[in-house]
Amino acid sequence: MNFKTTLILFIVLFVALSLFSLLVQFPVWVFYVLIALFFLLLTVGSFSMSRNFFLKSFTELKSNPRNTVALTFDDGPHPLYTPQVLALLKQYNATATFFCIGKNAEKYPALVQQIIADGHFIGNHSFSHKPHIGFNGTKCWINELKKTDTVLETILGEKPTLFRPPYGVTTPHLAKAIEFTNHTVVGWNIRTYDTSPIRHKDAMLKYIKMHTEPGSVILLHDTHQRIPYVLEHTLIYLQEHGYKTVSINNLMDE
Ligand SMILES: [Zn+2]
């Protein structure tokens, strides 16, 4: 059920209840419950990209006939950790997609070039990645998307076609902005919460090992000190289990 069908359903329910209340008297809290339920569904839809509630996004390849998975890194490039991630990917002959924040790409253009030179791929992850970015209006979203596209195009000579929303939050305003910019929206199906200071690195690894299957899209961040450990052990696991890492575009085309 997407936003449009949910909206229609609730309008129909609201009108039906209003008409019914003319015939039979029932408590007003029924309306409040209905409104609360509507906003609850909207909130769940906002935080769950796999439901395609506000917009269509790619979060995994279900029933993937091949043993391929996509490794993705958000929030970089980072001067300390992105080079370590790139070195590990090279060592284990792995491919990844990096969703870069525009302001970081602007600050470290050589790292952006290095990612591409090493055979990896780059997507747009907004320009500012502000904590309250989910409240952006359509104009602000378009600005975030276009600013990062321009930064990446200046460095690489071409615009990214992929976009991953910060925090995985989608809204009707973002959906409208995407209609305008035409990016392919990418989520994930394996999130390790690797940036959380209370999440133990072995717990992250355990989660990855338990949930990875052909077609998985694994979300990691090339921005923190535990990433080399988590990545190296993930790469060893993937190699031992015959998985091949591919870009998001390749996984979508399988
Ligand atoms: Zn992010």
Residues whose N, C-alpha, C, O or C-beta is under 5 A from the ligand:
A	BS01	ZN	D74 D75 P166 Y167
